[in-house]
Amino acid sequence: MILHIPHSSTLVPNYETAMQQDKNVWEAIEKYTDHRTDELFSYEGADRVEYPYSRVFCDVEKLEENEPMEELGLGILYDVSSKSRKYPNMALETYKEHHTKLLNSVNSLKTMLNKVIIIDCHSFSDEQAMEQGFSTSFDICLGTDETHTPNSLSLICKEHFKKEGYSVGIDEPFMGTIVPLKLYGDEDVISIMIEVNKRIYADDEDFVRLKSSINELLGKISLNYI
């Protein structure tokens, strides 16, 4: 199992000083960071592929070409201020490094196991759901891919969270899940995105409850698919 955690960091390398007076940048970092997902998603023995910098510096889940969010200024490089695209070459270098790391992790596990499962780990806010056109939002969003997400996996995740008392949406308000492009179509690579609403882990008690629930789910997934 691979835990892919792309958006938990708030770091912006080498040009923090140039950006620190820019209110728009730091507001964007606060808004778009998947806070504490690096803590929420953990499972003993799982590989972790984490991007060490803020998605405002470089969003490693966006496409290099034909990215639909680019027209909104939210492609690989966010257009939130005149400084947010200051170091494109450095950002794109970290993008390639991250995807190479993910690909290598998948290939390494494929040599040992019949199946490789990627859990794409995210969080979101009700505000972001509203920006997608949803007036109300689920507690949990499961993102799927028609080629790489078995229906049985979606069902396991949905039933688990519903039994825990969480409301669950499949591919709403967000859809899709990550798969290395070079391995797209490989049936031995399974992937599902789990997005948790930030409001359901806003205090410590709720955080501990959600973390426990996620860990239990990852155990179920591991038993069923590895």
Buried (B, 14 or more C-beta within 10 A) or exposed (E): BBBBBBBBBBEBBEBEEEBEEBEBBBEBBEEBBBBBBBEBBBBEEBBBBBBEBBBBBBBBBBEEEEBEBBEEEBBBBBEBBEBBBBBEEBBBEBBEEBBEBBBEBBBEBBEEEEBBBBBBBBBBBBEBBEEEEBEEBBBBBBBBBEEBBBEEBBEBBBEBBEEBEBBBBBBBBBBBBBBBEEBEEBEEBBBBBBBBBBBBBEEEEEBEBBBEBBBEBBEEBBEEBB
